Amino acid sequence: MTAAPQPLDVPGATAAYLTVYALAWALHFPCAAYVLAGAGTVAFEELTGVRTRAGAALRDWLPFALGATITTGVAPLVFVQVLYPESFYSANLLLRAHWAAVVPLLVALFYLLYAIKGARFAARGRAARAALTLGVFAGFVAVAGLWTGNHVLSLAGPQAWVERYGASPLAALPSGIAPRLVLWLAVAPPFAAAIVAWQRDGATDARARAEWRAMAAVAGAGLLVAMVVAALLAREHAGALARARGLPLLFPAGALVQALAWVAVARSARAGPAARRALALGLAPAVLGLAAAREALRLDALADAELLAAHRRVATGAGAAIFVVLFLVCGALIAWCVRTVRRRPRAATSGPAGV
């Protein structure tokens, strides 16, 4: 009988940093999913000429959502540099021109999201609007591909890094990113739809009912594709995932809750308070499960004796104590900001026009 894989023996400080990193990534990813799926929805509407309430909400909130995506991405970016410095920086440098394009591309996309809300954009022909919105969506897919390529290359190891170093600066992205990128693209619509469900109004006319059913169909299809791809990846990396103490199973559990909620939405042609709570309830464990699986694969590939020894040396310093103090201070400041905003008059804190 084959012995069960043993959990990785990591220092306590490393486990704490991994936990906070996974939580920070889980906060960041729904924002990224909202932007990716939102850009795709806006492009689809411009191509087909269809206008929906969900599309209007997404169009209005996309610039804010991209800002939230970038802001919530700071914490995971800091933690990944602490946890995996050699592999992360190696992947950055070896991607060269590809990686250097991320920031300029995001800046351009940020301004284009504002442009597609303006009157000048609306005054242009349908072909021009469709081309621009398709370009924006393609830009976000490219950014997702670059981040996925960075992750895959960081896991490849020194031999692959040497081969990449000898390749052309414009060499293709590393192989192996396709299934992971498909997974992220598949979960984006249902995760974004779970958020949009809270932004939609309570209209119950025939058009609203048709839109709820369409949203449920798209979200359900995304969950189905994501589950199939996740199962294939889990089979490929069964050993690494088995060391994660069952945490990756949160993803299928959360996806199932969301799927059942979308079935209820499709049947009733509306998302009432109970359905919206179920969607949120399923979103949280699904994202946490993805974060756990993602880091289980990375830690299994990179947690050699030298890396863990370096983590133990770092844990003996004052960094952990300073981190805890700053974490508590920043958390208190954020809580104060949220409380201050919530106490404002409702008109002063409403979202963009049209939502």
ZIRASUL-V998963 format. One record per residue. N is the residue number from 0. PSI is psi in whole degrees, -180 to 180 (none if undefined). Layout:
n: [N	N]
psi: [PSI	PSI]
This chain:
n: [0	1	2	3	4	5	6	7	8	9	10	11	12	13	14	15	16	17	18	19	20	21	22	23	24	25	26	27	28	29	30	31	32	33	34	35	36	37	38	39	40	41	42	43	44	45	46	47	48	49	50	51	52	53	54	55	56	57	58	59	60	61	62	63	64	65	66	67	68	69	70	71	72	73	74	75	76	77	78	79	80	81	82	83	84	85	86	87	88	89	90	91	92	93	94	95	96	97	98	99	100	101	102	103	104	105	106	107	108	109	110	111	112	113	114	115	116	117	118	119	120	121	122	123	124	125	126	127	128	129	130	131	132	133	134	135	136	137	138	139	140	141	142	143	144	145	146	147	148	149	150	151	152	153	154	155	156	157	158	159	160	161	162	163	164	165	166	167	168	169	170	171	172	173	174	175	176	177	178	179	180	181	182	183	184	185	186	187	188	189	190	191	192	193	194	195	196	197	198	199	200	201	202	203	204	205	206	207	208	209	210	211	212	213	214	215	216	217	218	219	220	221	222	223	224	225	226	227	228	229	230	231	232	233	234	235	236	237	238	239	240	241	242	243	244	245	246	247	248	249	250	251	252	253	254	255	256	257	258	259	260	261	262	263	264	265	266	267	268	269	270	271	272	273	274	275	276	277	278	279	280	281	282	283	284	285	286	287	288	289	290	291	292	293	294	295	296	297	298	299	300	301	302	303	304	305	306	307	308	309	310	311	312	313	314	315	316	317	318	319	320	321	322	323	324	325	326	327	328	329	330	331	332	333	334	335	336	337	338	339	340	341	342	343	344	345	346	347	348	349	350	351	352	353	354]
psi: [133	132	145	140	138	143	148	138	96	151	155	-41	-39	-43	-39	-45	-39	-40	-48	-37	-45	-40	-41	-41	-38	-27	-34	-41	-41	-34	-44	-40	-40	-45	-47	-50	-36	-43	-39	-39	-45	-42	-41	-41	-37	-34	-41	-17	5	142	130	162	-38	-42	-38	-42	-44	-45	-42	-36	-9	-46	-44	-42	-37	-40	-41	-37	-47	-42	-47	-12	-11	-47	-50	-36	-39	-46	-36	-30	-31	-40	-38	60	-45	-48	-39	-48	-34	-44	-41	-51	-37	-22	-18	-114	-36	-48	-35	-19	-13	-52	-50	-37	-43	-38	-46	-43	-36	-46	-34	-32	-35	-36	-39	-4	-13	168	-34	-39	-44	-28	-13	166	162	-38	-42	-41	-42	-41	-42	-46	-35	-38	-40	-46	-44	-35	-42	-36	-39	-42	-43	-41	-38	-43	-39	-42	-38	-44	-47	-43	-36	-27	-12	-30	168	-40	-45	-33	-39	-43	-40	-36	-34	-4	172	146	-22	22	155	157	155	148	158	-3	-19	-54	-37	-42	-39	-39	-47	-40	-32	-38	-17	-49	-49	-36	-43	-40	-34	-31	-43	-31	-30	-17	-19	151	179	22	143	19	174	-40	-43	-41	-41	-39	-39	-42	-41	-42	-42	-39	-45	-45	-43	-41	-41	-43	-40	-48	-43	-41	-39	-48	-42	-39	-40	-43	-38	-38	-37	-33	40	-40	-46	-42	-30	-22	-3	17	32	-2	-37	-20	-12	-29	-55	-32	-47	-39	-37	-42	-45	-42	-44	-38	-40	-32	-43	-39	-44	-38	-41	-10	31	159	98	-179	-41	-43	-39	-40	-38	-40	-43	-40	-35	-31	-44	-55	-31	-44	-41	-38	-40	-42	-43	-44	-43	-47	-26	-42	-42	-44	-38	-36	-30	-14	69	177	-38	-43	-46	-34	-40	-39	-38	-37	-42	-35	-20	-11	-169	4	-41	-43	-42	-41	-46	-43	-48	-35	-45	-42	-47	-38	-41	-40	-40	-44	-39	-42	-45	-44	-41	-43	-40	-24	-7	158	145	-38	-28	-13	16	161	-171	158	142	-8	none]
